[in-house]
Amino acid sequence: PSHFRWRRASYRVAAAEGPERIAPEWWRDGQSDTRDYFRVEDDSGRRYWLYRQGFYGDPEAAPRWFMHGVFA
């Protein structure tokens, strides 16, 4: 991601690592969404852990972004 919005504030991403994909076990029944995790740093040096749920290009549901955590 090049930028993100969290708690009504906008952040510009200066550096990012990822994605790291976490997917459900292929041998289990039932559908669970795949998540792609990213470690990002904003232009002020603060670090965040974001994830994207879903895939781009899926005609049924657009991907959604979430804040997973903030690094101290």
Predicted model as a PDB file, atoms N, CA, C, CB and O in Angstrom, pLDDT in the B-factor column:
MODEL        1                                                                  
ATOM      1  N   PRO A   1       0.823  -1.210   0.000  1.00 84.00           N  
ATOM      2  CA  PRO A   1       0.000   0.000   0.000  1.00 84.00           C  
ATOM      3  C   PRO A   1       0.859   1.262   0.000  1.00 84.00           C  
ATOM      4  CB  PRO A   1      -0.932   0.005   1.211  1.00 84.00           C  
ATOM      5  O   PRO A   1       1.926   1.287   0.613  1.00 84.00           O  
ATOM      6  N   SER A   2       0.408   2.282  -0.669  1.00 92.00           N  
ATOM      7  CA  SER A   2       1.157   3.549  -0.704  1.00 92.00           C  
ATOM      8  C   SER A   2       0.698   4.515   0.376  1.00 92.00           C  
ATOM      9  CB  SER A   2       1.013   4.207  -2.069  1.00 92.00           C  
ATOM     10  O   SER A   2       1.437   5.423   0.758  1.00 92.00           O  
ATOM     11  N   HIS A   3      -0.517   4.323   0.868  1.00 94.00           N  
ATOM     12  CA  HIS A   3      -1.041   5.130   1.958  1.00 94.00           C  
ATOM     13  C   HIS A   3      -2.199   4.370   2.604  1.00 94.00           C  
ATOM     14  CB  HIS A   3      -1.500   6.538   1.452  1.00 94.00           C  
ATOM     15  O   HIS A   3      -2.729   3.419   2.030  1.00 94.00           O  
ATOM     16  N   PHE A   4      -2.583   4.804   3.808  1.00 95.00           N  
ATOM     17  CA  PHE A   4      -3.737   4.209   4.467  1.00 95.00           C  
ATOM     18  C   PHE A   4      -4.360   5.222   5.409  1.00 95.00           C  
ATOM     19  CB  PHE A   4      -3.339   2.930   5.229  1.00 95.00           C  
ATOM     20  O   PHE A   4      -3.732   6.214   5.779  1.00 95.00           O  
ATOM     21  N   ARG A   5      -5.598   4.962   5.793  1.00 95.00           N  
ATOM     22  CA  ARG A   5      -6.325   5.823   6.716  1.00 95.00           C  
ATOM     23  C   ARG A   5      -6.670   4.983   7.939  1.00 95.00           C  
ATOM     24  CB  ARG A   5      -7.616   6.434   6.050  1.00 95.00           C  
ATOM     25  O   ARG A   5      -7.161   3.859   7.828  1.00 95.00           O  
ATOM     26  N   TRP A   6      -6.396   5.567   9.130  1.00 94.00           N  
ATOM     27  CA  TRP A   6      -6.694   4.874  10.383  1.00 94.00           C  
ATOM     28  C   TRP A   6      -7.100   5.901  11.415  1.00 94.00           C  
ATOM     29  CB  TRP A   6      -5.476   4.042  10.880  1.00 94.00           C  
ATOM     30  O   TRP A   6      -6.408   6.898  11.619  1.00 94.00           O  
ATOM     31  N   ARG A   7      -8.216   5.659  12.060  1.00 94.00           N  
ATOM     32  CA  ARG A   7      -8.756   6.575  13.075  1.00 94.00           C  
ATOM     33  C   ARG A   7      -8.860   8.006  12.551  1.00 94.00           C  
ATOM     34  CB  ARG A   7      -7.880   6.548  14.328  1.00 94.00           C  
ATOM     35  O   ARG A   7      -8.465   8.963  13.218  1.00 94.00           O  
ATOM     36  N   ARG A   8      -9.395   8.123  11.356  1.00 95.00           N  
ATOM     37  CA  ARG A   8      -9.655   9.405  10.686  1.00 95.00           C  
ATOM     38  C   ARG A   8      -8.404  10.191  10.311  1.00 95.00           C  
ATOM     39  CB  ARG A   8     -10.507  10.255  11.562  1.00 95.00           C  
ATOM     40  O   ARG A   8      -8.497  11.361   9.940  1.00 95.00           O  
ATOM     41  N   ALA A   9      -7.259   9.573  10.401  1.00 96.00           N  
ATOM     42  CA  ALA A   9      -6.012  10.235   9.991  1.00 96.00           C  
ATOM     43  C   ALA A   9      -5.451   9.496   8.785  1.00 96.00           C  
ATOM     44  CB  ALA A   9      -4.965  10.268  11.163  1.00 96.00           C  
ATOM     45  O   ALA A   9      -5.613   8.282   8.663  1.00 96.00           O  
ATOM     46  N   SER A  10      -4.794  10.228   7.899  1.00 96.00           N  
ATOM     47  CA  SER A  10      -4.196   9.654   6.704  1.00 96.00           C  
ATOM     48  C   SER A  10      -2.689   9.520   6.906  1.00 96.00           C  
ATOM     49  CB  SER A  10      -4.510  10.520   5.457  1.00 96.00           C  
ATOM     50  O   SER A  10      -2.040  10.422   7.437  1.00 96.00           O  
ATOM     51  N   TYR A  11      -2.138   8.375   6.473  1.00 97.00           N  
ATOM     52  CA  TYR A  11      -0.711   8.095   6.623  1.00 97.00           C  
ATOM     53  C   TYR A  11      -0.127   7.727   5.268  1.00 97.00           C  
ATOM     54  CB  TYR A  11      -0.469   6.958   7.651  1.00 97.00           C  
ATOM     55  O   TYR A  11      -0.719   6.947   4.522  1.00 97.00           O  
ATOM     56  N   ARG A  12       1.022   8.283   4.953  1.00 97.00           N  
ATOM     57  CA  ARG A  12       1.736   7.947   3.724  1.00 97.00           C  
ATOM     58  C   ARG A  12       2.797   6.916   4.060  1.00 97.00           C  
ATOM     59  CB  ARG A  12       2.373   9.214   3.066  1.00 97.00           C  
ATOM     60  O   ARG A  12       3.582   7.103   4.990  1.00 97.00           O  
ATOM     61  N   VAL A  13       2.821   5.828   3.304  1.00 97.00           N  
ATOM     62  CA  VAL A  13       3.756   4.735   3.539  1.00 97.00           C  
ATOM     63  C   VAL A  13       5.103   5.067   2.910  1.00 97.00           C  
ATOM     64  CB  VAL A  13       3.203   3.406   2.973  1.00 97.00           C  
ATOM     65  O   VAL A  13       5.183   5.369   1.719  1.00 97.00           O  
ATOM     66  N   ALA A  14       6.161   5.011   3.715  1.00 97.00           N  
ATOM     67  CA  ALA A  14       7.515   5.267   3.225  1.00 97.00           C  
ATOM     68  C   ALA A  14       8.228   3.970   2.875  1.00 97.00           C  
ATOM     69  CB  ALA A  14       8.323   6.043   4.265  1.00 97.00           C  
ATOM     70  O   ALA A  14       9.049   3.940   1.959  1.00 97.00           O  
ATOM     71  N   ALA A  15       7.919   2.889   3.603  1.00 97.00           N  
ATOM     72  CA  ALA A  15       8.535   1.585   3.355  1.00 97.00           C  
ATOM     73  C   ALA A  15       7.539   0.501   3.733  1.00 97.00           C  
ATOM     74  CB  ALA A  15       9.868   1.421   4.155  1.00 97.00           C  
ATOM     75  O   ALA A  15       6.702   0.687   4.616  1.00 97.00           O  
ATOM     76  N   ALA A  16       7.644  -0.641   3.048  1.00 97.00           N  
ATOM     77  CA  ALA A  16       6.736  -1.753   3.337  1.00 97.00           C  
ATOM     78  C   ALA A  16       7.429  -3.084   3.090  1.00 97.00           C  
ATOM     79  CB  ALA A  16       5.462  -1.651   2.483  1.00 97.00           C  
ATOM     80  O   ALA A  16       8.292  -3.197   2.219  1.00 97.00           O  
ATOM     81  N   GLU A  17       7.046  -4.080   3.859  1.00 96.00           N  
ATOM     82  CA  GLU A  17       7.481  -5.462   3.655  1.00 96.00           C  
ATOM     83  C   GLU A  17       6.232  -6.317   3.527  1.00 96.00           C  
ATOM     84  CB  GLU A  17       8.401  -5.967   4.831  1.00 96.00           C  
ATOM     85  O   GLU A  17       5.257  -6.120   4.252  1.00 96.00           O  
ATOM     86  N   GLY A  18       6.265  -7.248   2.619  1.00 94.00           N  
ATOM     87  CA  GLY A  18       5.129  -8.147   2.468  1.00 94.00           C  
ATOM     88  C   GLY A  18       4.780  -8.291   1.012  1.00 94.00           C  
ATOM     89  O   GLY A  18       5.414  -7.676   0.154  1.00 94.00           O  
ATOM     90  N   PRO A  19       3.805  -9.074   0.728  1.00 93.00           N  
ATOM     91  CA  PRO A  19       2.879  -9.659   1.677  1.00 93.00           C  
ATOM     92  C   PRO A  19       3.383 -10.983   2.256  1.00 93.00           C  
ATOM     93  CB  PRO A  19       1.546  -9.867   1.017  1.00 93.00           C  
ATOM     94  O   PRO A  19       4.203 -11.682   1.660  1.00 93.00           O  
ATOM     95  N   GLU A  20       2.862 -11.292   3.429  1.00 94.00           N  
ATOM     96  CA  GLU A  20       3.035 -12.609   4.033  1.00 94.00           C  
ATOM     97  C   GLU A  20       1.641 -13.202   4.108  1.00 94.00           C  
ATOM     98  CB  GLU A  20       3.735 -12.539   5.466  1.00 94.00           C  
ATOM     99  O   GLU A  20       0.796 -12.718   4.861  1.00 94.00           O  
ATOM    100  N   ARG A  21       1.396 -14.247   3.330  1.00 91.00           N  
ATOM    101  CA  ARG A  21       0.050 -14.799   3.196  1.00 91.00           C  
ATOM    102  C   ARG A  21      -0.249 -15.814   4.290  1.00 91.00           C  
ATOM    103  CB  ARG A  21      -0.123 -15.445   1.828  1.00 91.00           C  
ATOM    104  O   ARG A  21       0.535 -16.727   4.547  1.00 91.00           O  
ATOM    105  N   ILE A  22      -1.401 -15.632   4.928  1.00 86.00           N  
ATOM    106  CA  ILE A  22      -1.926 -16.578   5.901  1.00 86.00           C  
ATOM    107  C   ILE A  22      -3.222 -17.103   5.302  1.00 86.00           C  
ATOM    108  CB  ILE A  22      -2.150 -15.915   7.332  1.00 86.00           C  
ATOM    109  O   ILE A  22      -4.172 -16.346   5.103  1.00 86.00           O  
ATOM    110  N   ALA A  23      -3.257 -18.390   5.018  1.00 80.00           N  
ATOM    111  CA  ALA A  23      -4.415 -18.994   4.376  1.00 80.00           C  
ATOM    112  C   ALA A  23      -4.956 -20.125   5.247  1.00 80.00           C  
ATOM    113  CB  ALA A  23      -4.051 -19.515   2.967  1.00 80.00           C  
ATOM    114  O   ALA A  23      -4.220 -20.692   6.055  1.00 80.00           O  
ATOM    115  N   PRO A  24      -6.232 -20.453   5.087  1.00 77.00           N  
ATOM    116  CA  PRO A  24      -6.793 -21.571   5.854  1.00 77.00           C  
ATOM    117  C   PRO A  24      -6.166 -22.891   5.411  1.00 77.00           C  
ATOM    118  CB  PRO A  24      -8.330 -21.627   5.690  1.00 77.00           C  
ATOM    119  O   PRO A  24      -5.617 -22.996   4.314  1.00 77.00           O  
ATOM    120  N   GLU A  25      -6.257 -23.883   6.273  1.00 79.00           N  
ATOM    121  CA  GLU A  25      -5.722 -25.202   5.937  1.00 79.00           C  
ATOM    122  C   GLU A  25      -6.478 -25.770   4.744  1.00 79.00           C  
ATOM    123  CB  GLU A  25      -5.815 -26.164   7.149  1.00 79.00           C  
ATOM    124  O   GLU A  25      -7.709 -25.784   4.745  1.00 79.00           O  
ATOM    125  N   TRP A  26      -5.778 -26.228   3.752  1.00 75.00           N  
ATOM    126  CA  TRP A  26      -6.405 -26.704   2.530  1.00 75.00           C  
ATOM    127  C   TRP A  26      -7.206 -27.985   2.759  1.00 75.00           C  
ATOM    128  CB  TRP A  26      -5.353 -26.936   1.467  1.00 75.00           C  
ATOM    129  O   TRP A  26      -8.108 -28.294   1.980  1.00 75.00           O  
ATOM    130  N   TRP A  27      -6.890 -28.729   3.811  1.00 77.00           N  
ATOM    131  CA  TRP A  27      -7.548 -30.005   4.033  1.00 77.00           C  
ATOM    132  C   TRP A  27      -8.846 -29.874   4.837  1.00 77.00           C  
ATOM    133  CB  TRP A  27      -6.606 -30.941   4.740  1.00 77.00           C  
ATOM    134  O   TRP A  27      -9.572 -30.858   4.979  1.00 77.00           O  
ATOM    135  N   ARG A  28      -9.152 -28.704   5.359  1.00 76.00           N  
ATOM    136  CA  ARG A  28     -10.369 -28.510   6.149  1.00 76.00           C  
ATOM    137  C   ARG A  28     -11.505 -28.016   5.257  1.00 76.00           C  
ATOM    138  CB  ARG A  28     -10.119 -27.511   7.303  1.00 76.00           C  
ATOM    139  O   ARG A  28     -11.291 -27.280   4.294  1.00 76.00           O  
ATOM    140  N   ASP A  29     -12.703 -28.438   5.602  1.00 70.00           N  
ATOM    141  CA  ASP A  29     -13.893 -27.973   4.886  1.00 70.00           C  
ATOM    142  C   ASP A  29     -14.281 -26.584   5.367  1.00 70.00           C  
ATOM    143  CB  ASP A  29     -15.068 -28.956   5.077  1.00 70.00           C  
ATOM    144  O   ASP A  29     -13.894 -26.157   6.455  1.00 70.00           O  
ATOM    145  N   GLY A  30     -15.035 -25.900   4.559  1.00 61.00           N  
ATOM    146  CA  GLY A  30     -15.491 -24.561   4.925  1.00 61.00           C  
ATOM    147  C   GLY A  30     -14.600 -23.501   4.315  1.00 61.00           C  
ATOM    148  O   GLY A  30     -13.430 -23.739   4.016  1.00 61.00           O  
ATOM    149  N   GLN A  31     -15.168 -22.350   4.140  1.00 60.00           N  
ATOM    150  CA  GLN A  31     -14.428 -21.244   3.539  1.00 60.00           C  
ATOM    151  C   GLN A  31     -13.998 -20.259   4.614  1.00 60.00           C  
ATOM    152  CB  GLN A  31     -15.277 -20.535   2.470  1.00 60.00           C  
ATOM    153  O   GLN A  31     -14.784 -19.899   5.489  1.00 60.00           O  
ATOM    154  N   SER A  32     -12.792 -19.841   4.546  1.00 65.00           N  
ATOM    155  CA  SER A  32     -12.272 -18.789   5.398  1.00 65.00           C  
ATOM    156  C   SER A  32     -11.423 -17.894   4.518  1.00 65.00           C  
ATOM    157  CB  SER A  32     -11.452 -19.364   6.606  1.00 65.00           C  
ATOM    158  O   SER A  32     -10.757 -18.368   3.598  1.00 65.00           O  
ATOM    159  N   ASP A  33     -11.446 -16.625   4.795  1.00 75.00           N  
ATOM    160  CA  ASP A  33     -10.745 -15.684   3.931  1.00 75.00           C  
ATOM    161  C   ASP A  33      -9.237 -15.753   4.112  1.00 75.00           C  
ATOM    162  CB  ASP A  33     -11.226 -14.280   4.196  1.00 75.00           C  
ATOM    163  O   ASP A  33      -8.730 -15.930   5.220  1.00 75.00           O  
ATOM    164  N   THR A  34      -8.548 -15.610   3.011  1.00 82.00           N  
ATOM    165  CA  THR A  34      -7.096 -15.528   3.012  1.00 82.00           C  
ATOM    166  C   THR A  34      -6.691 -14.109   3.375  1.00 82.00           C  
ATOM    167  CB  THR A  34      -6.506 -15.941   1.634  1.00 82.00           C  
ATOM    168  O   THR A  34      -7.321 -13.146   2.940  1.00 82.00           O  
ATOM    169  N   ARG A  35      -5.636 -13.983   4.176  1.00 90.00           N  
ATOM    170  CA  ARG A  35      -5.142 -12.672   4.577  1.00 90.00           C  
ATOM    171  C   ARG A  35      -3.701 -12.501   4.114  1.00 90.00           C  
ATOM    172  CB  ARG A  35      -5.246 -12.489   6.106  1.00 90.00           C  
ATOM    173  O   ARG A  35      -2.892 -13.425   4.202  1.00 90.00           O  
ATOM    174  N   ASP A  36      -3.396 -11.310   3.621  1.00 93.00           N  
ATOM    175  CA  ASP A  36      -2.035 -10.917   3.267  1.00 93.00           C  
ATOM    176  C   ASP A  36      -1.599  -9.833   4.242  1.00 93.00           C  
ATOM    177  CB  ASP A  36      -1.945 -10.416   1.779  1.00 93.00           C  
ATOM    178  O   ASP A  36      -2.199  -8.760   4.301  1.00 93.00           O  
ATOM    179  N   TYR A  37      -0.544 -10.121   5.012  1.00 96.00           N  
ATOM    180  CA  TYR A  37      -0.054  -9.189   6.033  1.00 96.00           C  
ATOM    181  C   TYR A  37       1.110  -8.365   5.495  1.00 96.00           C  
ATOM    182  CB  TYR A  37       0.378  -9.950   7.300  1.00 96.00           C  
ATOM    183  O   TYR A  37       1.946  -8.864   4.742  1.00 96.00           O  
ATOM    184  N   PHE A  38       1.150  -7.093   5.893  1.00 96.00           N  
ATOM    185  CA  PHE A  38       2.197  -6.161   5.482  1.00 96.00           C  
ATOM    186  C   PHE A  38       2.710  -5.430   6.712  1.00 96.00           C  
ATOM    187  CB  PHE A  38       1.671  -5.154   4.415  1.00 96.00           C  
ATOM    188  O   PHE A  38       1.924  -5.012   7.562  1.00 96.00           O  
ATOM    189  N   ARG A  39       4.018  -5.274   6.810  1.00 97.00           N  
ATOM    190  CA  ARG A  39       4.640  -4.420   7.817  1.00 97.00           C  
ATOM    191  C   ARG A  39       5.005  -3.130   7.103  1.00 97.00           C  
ATOM    192  CB  ARG A  39       5.906  -5.105   8.489  1.00 97.00           C  
ATOM    193  O   ARG A  39       5.779  -3.140   6.145  1.00 97.00           O  
ATOM    194  N   VAL A  40       4.451  -2.024   7.570  1.00 97.00           N  
ATOM    195  CA  VAL A  40       4.664  -0.749   6.893  1.00 97.00           C  
ATOM    196  C   VAL A  40       5.214   0.288   7.867  1.00 97.00           C  
ATOM    197  CB  VAL A  40       3.357  -0.247   6.261  1.00 97.00           C  
ATOM    198  O   VAL A  40       4.993   0.216   9.075  1.00 97.00           O  
ATOM    199  N   GLU A  41       5.929   1.243   7.308  1.00 98.00           N  
ATOM    200  CA  GLU A  41       6.456   2.367   8.076  1.00 98.00           C  
ATOM    201  C   GLU A  41       5.984   3.642   7.392  1.00 98.00           C  
ATOM    202  CB  GLU A  41       8.029   2.317   8.180  1.00 98.00           C  
ATOM    203  O   GLU A  41       6.102   3.779   6.175  1.00 98.00           O  
ATOM    204  N   ASP A  42       5.447   4.576   8.178  1.00 97.00           N  
ATOM    205  CA  ASP A  42       4.978   5.820   7.581  1.00 97.00           C  
ATOM    206  C   ASP A  42       6.134   6.806   7.435  1.00 97.00           C  
ATOM    207  CB  ASP A  42       3.850   6.435   8.427  1.00 97.00           C  
ATOM    208  O   ASP A  42       7.261   6.516   7.836  1.00 97.00           O  
ATOM    209  N   ASP A  43       5.850   7.955   6.866  1.00 95.00           N  
ATOM    210  CA  ASP A  43       6.919   8.924   6.606  1.00 95.00           C  
ATOM    211  C   ASP A  43       7.446   9.598   7.874  1.00 95.00           C  
ATOM    212  CB  ASP A  43       6.424   9.979   5.649  1.00 95.00           C  
ATOM    213  O   ASP A  43       8.409  10.361   7.801  1.00 95.00           O  
ATOM    214  N   SER A  44       6.832   9.333   9.043  1.00 96.00           N  
ATOM    215  CA  SER A  44       7.333   9.833  10.328  1.00 96.00           C  
ATOM    216  C   SER A  44       8.114   8.773  11.099  1.00 96.00           C  
ATOM    217  CB  SER A  44       6.177  10.332  11.178  1.00 96.00           C  
ATOM    218  O   SER A  44       8.597   9.037  12.200  1.00 96.00           O  
ATOM    219  N   GLY A  45       8.240   7.572  10.526  1.00 96.00           N  
ATOM    220  CA  GLY A  45       9.003   6.508  11.162  1.00 96.00           C  
ATOM    221  C   GLY A  45       8.190   5.572  12.044  1.00 96.00           C  
ATOM    222  O   GLY A  45       8.754   4.645  12.625  1.00 96.00           O  
ATOM    223  N   ARG A  46       6.887   5.784  12.162  1.00 97.00           N  
ATOM    224  CA  ARG A  46       6.049   4.879  12.946  1.00 97.00           C  
ATOM    225  C   ARG A  46       5.762   3.622  12.130  1.00 97.00           C  
ATOM    226  CB  ARG A  46       4.724   5.574  13.368  1.00 97.00           C  
ATOM    227  O   ARG A  46       5.596   3.682  10.912  1.00 97.00           O  
ATOM    228  N   ARG A  47       5.706   2.475  12.825  1.00 98.00           N  
ATOM    229  CA  ARG A  47       5.530   1.195  12.131  1.00 98.00           C  
ATOM    230  C   ARG A  47       4.186   0.562  12.487  1.00 98.00           C  
ATOM    231  CB  ARG A  47       6.678   0.230  12.483  1.00 98.00           C  
ATOM    232  O   ARG A  47       3.730   0.632  13.628  1.00 98.00           O  
ATOM    233  N   TYR A  48       3.562  -0.059  11.478  1.00 98.00           N  
ATOM    234  CA  TYR A  48       2.233  -0.646  11.619  1.00 98.00           C  
ATOM    235  C   TYR A  48       2.212  -2.020  10.981  1.00 98.00           C  
ATOM    236  CB  TYR A  48       1.159   0.260  10.987  1.00 98.00           C  
ATOM    237  O   TYR A  48       3.050  -2.358  10.146  1.00 98.00           O  
ATOM    238  N   TRP A  49       1.232  -2.800  11.399  1.00 97.00           N  
ATOM    239  CA  TRP A  49       1.013  -4.123  10.827  1.00 97.00           C  
ATOM    240  C   TRP A  49      -0.392  -4.127  10.246  1.00 97.00           C  
ATOM    241  CB  TRP A  49       1.203  -5.266  11.899  1.00 97.00           C  
ATOM    242  O   TRP A  49      -1.374  -4.098  10.988  1.00 97.00           O  
ATOM    243  N   LEU A  50      -0.493  -4.164   8.922  1.00 97.00           N  
ATOM    244  CA  LEU A  50      -1.770  -4.128   8.214  1.00 97.00           C  
ATOM    245  C   LEU A  50      -2.020  -5.469   7.553  1.00 97.00           C  
ATOM    246  CB  LEU A  50      -1.793  -2.994   7.165  1.00 97.00           C  
ATOM    247  O   LEU A  50      -1.084  -6.208   7.249  1.00 97.00           O  
ATOM    248  N   TYR A  51      -3.306  -5.781   7.330  1.00 95.00           N  
ATOM    249  CA  TYR A  51      -3.598  -6.948   6.503  1.00 95.00           C  
ATOM    250  C   TYR A  51      -4.744  -6.663   5.550  1.00 95.00           C  
ATOM    251  CB  TYR A  51      -3.930  -8.154   7.376  1.00 95.00           C  
ATOM    252  O   TYR A  51      -5.629  -5.849   5.816  1.00 95.00           O  
ATOM    253  N   ARG A  52      -4.691  -7.367   4.433  1.00 93.00           N  
ATOM    254  CA  ARG A  52      -5.723  -7.277   3.401  1.00 93.00           C  
ATOM    255  C   ARG A  52      -6.481  -8.599   3.400  1.00 93.00           C  
ATOM    256  CB  ARG A  52      -5.104  -6.968   1.980  1.00 93.00           C  
ATOM    257  O   ARG A  52      -5.879  -9.669   3.305  1.00 93.00           O  
ATOM    258  N   GLN A  53      -7.780  -8.519   3.504  1.00 89.00           N  
ATOM    259  CA  GLN A  53      -8.618  -9.710   3.460  1.00 89.00           C  
ATOM    260  C   GLN A  53      -9.320  -9.745   2.116  1.00 89.00           C  
ATOM    261  CB  GLN A  53      -9.645  -9.729   4.631  1.00 89.00           C  
ATOM    262  O   GLN A  53     -10.047  -8.814   1.769  1.00 89.00           O  
ATOM    263  N   GLY A  54      -9.112 -10.804   1.362  1.00 83.00           N  
ATOM    264  CA  GLY A  54      -9.698 -10.922   0.036  1.00 83.00           C  
ATOM    265  C   GLY A  54      -8.695 -10.576  -1.052  1.00 83.00           C  
ATOM    266  O   GLY A  54      -7.559 -10.186  -0.781  1.00 83.00           O  
ATOM    267  N   PHE A  55      -9.146 -10.729  -2.287  1.00 80.00           N  
ATOM    268  CA  PHE A  55      -8.271 -10.532  -3.437  1.00 80.00           C  
ATOM    269  C   PHE A  55      -8.830  -9.466  -4.368  1.00 80.00           C  
ATOM    270  CB  PHE A  55      -8.079 -11.846  -4.195  1.00 80.00           C  
ATOM    271  O   PHE A  55     -10.046  -9.312  -4.488  1.00 80.00           O  
ATOM    272  N   TYR A  56      -7.939  -8.730  -5.024  1.00 82.00           N  
ATOM    273  CA  TYR A  56      -8.364  -7.815  -6.071  1.00 82.00           C  
ATOM    274  C   TYR A  56      -8.762  -8.636  -7.286  1.00 82.00           C  
ATOM    275  CB  TYR A  56      -7.241  -6.794  -6.425  1.00 82.00           C  
ATOM    276  O   TYR A  56      -8.160  -9.672  -7.567  1.00 82.00           O  
ATOM    277  N   GLY A  57      -9.768  -8.176  -8.000  1.00 79.00           N  
ATOM    278  CA  GLY A  57     -10.238  -8.886  -9.182  1.00 79.00           C  
ATOM    279  C   GLY A  57     -11.336  -9.882  -8.875  1.00 79.00           C  
ATOM    280  O   GLY A  57     -11.866 -10.500  -9.799  1.00 79.00           O  
ATOM    281  N   ASP A  58     -11.700 -10.066  -7.609  1.00 76.00           N  
ATOM    282  CA  ASP A  58     -12.791 -10.965  -7.249  1.00 76.00           C  
ATOM    283  C   ASP A  58     -14.105 -10.243  -7.528  1.00 76.00           C  
ATOM    284  CB  ASP A  58     -12.695 -11.413  -5.745  1.00 76.00           C  
ATOM    285  O   ASP A  58     -14.389  -9.227  -6.894  1.00 76.00           O  
ATOM    286  N   PRO A  59     -14.907 -10.742  -8.459  1.00 77.00           N  
ATOM    287  CA  PRO A  59     -16.135 -10.032  -8.824  1.00 77.00           C  
ATOM    288  C   PRO A  59     -17.192 -10.025  -7.720  1.00 77.00           C  
ATOM    289  CB  PRO A  59     -16.719 -10.648 -10.060  1.00 77.00           C  
ATOM    290  O   PRO A  59     -18.086  -9.179  -7.739  1.00 77.00           O  
ATOM    291  N   GLU A  60     -17.109 -10.943  -6.764  1.00 79.00           N  
ATOM    292  CA  GLU A  60     -18.128 -11.025  -5.719  1.00 79.00           C  
ATOM    293  C   GLU A  60     -17.851 -10.100  -4.536  1.00 79.00           C  
ATOM    294  CB  GLU A  60     -18.237 -12.442  -5.229  1.00 79.00           C  
ATOM    295  O   GLU A  60     -18.784  -9.576  -3.929  1.00 79.00           O  
ATOM    296  N   ALA A  61     -16.576  -9.896  -4.206  1.00 77.00           N  
ATOM    297  CA  ALA A  61     -16.262  -9.069  -3.037  1.00 77.00           C  
ATOM    298  C   ALA A  61     -14.904  -8.408  -3.223  1.00 77.00           C  
ATOM    299  CB  ALA A  61     -16.279  -9.916  -1.739  1.00 77.00           C  
ATOM    300  O   ALA A  61     -13.915  -9.065  -3.550  1.00 77.00           O  
ATOM    301  N   ALA A  62     -14.874  -7.116  -3.011  1.00 84.00           N  
ATOM    302  CA  ALA A  62     -13.610  -6.382  -3.088  1.00 84.00           C  
ATOM    303  C   ALA A  62     -12.810  -6.643  -1.813  1.00 84.00           C  
ATOM    304  CB  ALA A  62     -13.858  -4.849  -3.288  1.00 84.00           C  
ATOM    305  O   ALA A  62     -13.398  -6.904  -0.764  1.00 84.00           O  
ATOM    306  N   PRO A  63     -11.483  -6.578  -1.884  1.00 88.00           N  
ATOM    307  CA  PRO A  63     -10.673  -6.784  -0.673  1.00 88.00           C  
ATOM    308  C   PRO A  63     -10.876  -5.640   0.316  1.00 88.00           C  
ATOM    309  CB  PRO A  63      -9.176  -6.910  -1.036  1.00 88.00           C  
ATOM    310  O   PRO A  63     -11.195  -4.514  -0.067  1.00 88.00           O  
ATOM    311  N   ARG A  64     -10.686  -5.950   1.575  1.00 91.00           N  
ATOM    312  CA  ARG A  64     -10.807  -4.959   2.640  1.00 91.00           C  
ATOM    313  C   ARG A  64      -9.499  -4.929   3.418  1.00 91.00           C  
ATOM    314  CB  ARG A  64     -12.014  -5.278   3.583  1.00 91.00           C  
ATOM    315  O   ARG A  64      -8.850  -5.961   3.590  1.00 91.00           O  
ATOM    316  N   TRP A  65      -9.111  -3.735   3.893  1.00 93.00           N  
ATOM    317  CA  TRP A  65      -7.889  -3.550   4.651  1.00 93.00           C  
ATOM    318  C   TRP A  65      -8.197  -3.327   6.117  1.00 93.00           C  
ATOM    319  CB  TRP A  65      -7.087  -2.386   4.098  1.00 93.00           C  
ATOM    320  O   TRP A  65      -9.206  -2.709   6.459  1.00 93.00           O  
ATOM    321  N   PHE A  66      -7.316  -3.837   6.999  1.00 95.00           N  
ATOM    322  CA  PHE A  66      -7.504  -3.718   8.436  1.00 95.00           C  
ATOM    323  C   PHE A  66      -6.179  -3.426   9.124  1.00 95.00           C  
ATOM    324  CB  PHE A  66      -8.131  -4.995   9.005  1.00 95.00           C  
ATOM    325  O   PHE A  66      -5.115  -3.808   8.637  1.00 95.00           O  
ATOM    326  N   MET A  67      -6.257  -2.744  10.262  1.00 96.00           N  
ATOM    327  CA  MET A  67      -5.088  -2.530  11.118  1.00 96.00           C  
ATOM    328  C   MET A  67      -4.999  -3.725  12.057  1.00 96.00           C  
ATOM    329  CB  MET A  67      -5.186  -1.166  11.921  1.00 96.00           C  
ATOM    330  O   MET A  67      -5.943  -4.008  12.795  1.00 96.00           O  
ATOM    331  N   HIS A  68      -3.880  -4.422  12.034  1.00 96.00           N  
ATOM    332  CA  HIS A  68      -3.693  -5.569  12.921  1.00 96.00           C  
ATOM    333  C   HIS A  68      -2.944  -5.177  14.175  1.00 96.00           C  
ATOM    334  CB  HIS A  68      -2.951  -6.684  12.203  1.00 96.00           C  
ATOM    335  O   HIS A  68      -3.196  -5.732  15.244  1.00 96.00           O  
ATOM    336  N   GLY A  69      -2.019  -4.220  14.062  1.00 95.00           N  
ATOM    337  CA  GLY A  69      -1.282  -3.803  15.235  1.00 95.00           C  
ATOM    338  C   GLY A  69      -0.349  -2.645  14.955  1.00 95.00           C  
ATOM    339  O   GLY A  69      -0.125  -2.253  13.810  1.00 95.00           O  
ATOM    340  N   VAL A  70       0.193  -2.105  16.052  1.00 96.00           N  
ATOM    341  CA  VAL A  70       1.151  -1.007  15.982  1.00 96.00           C  
ATOM    342  C   VAL A  70       2.405  -1.472  16.702  1.00 96.00           C  
ATOM    343  CB  VAL A  70       0.575   0.320  16.616  1.00 96.00           C  
ATOM    344  O   VAL A  70       2.325  -2.026  17.798  1.00 96.00           O  
ATOM    345  N   PHE A  71       3.561  -1.251  16.091  1.00 94.00           N  
ATOM    346  CA  PHE A  71       4.827  -1.630  16.707  1.00 94.00           C  
ATOM    347  C   PHE A  71       5.292  -0.532  17.652  1.00 94.00           C  
ATOM    348  CB  PHE A  71       5.896  -1.909  15.634  1.00 94.00           C  
ATOM    349  O   PHE A  71       5.165   0.656  17.355  1.00 94.00           O  
ATOM    350  N   ALA A  72       5.830  -0.944  18.788  1.00 82.00           N  
ATOM    351  CA  ALA A  72       6.312   0.034  19.785  1.00 82.00           C  
ATOM    352  C   ALA A  72       7.670   0.560  19.411  1.00 82.00           C  
ATOM    353  CB  ALA A  72       6.372  -0.590  21.180  1.00 82.00           C  
ATOM    354  O   ALA A  72       8.231   1.387  20.129  1.00 82.00           O  
TER     355      ALA A  72                                                      
ENDMDL                                                                          
END                                                                             
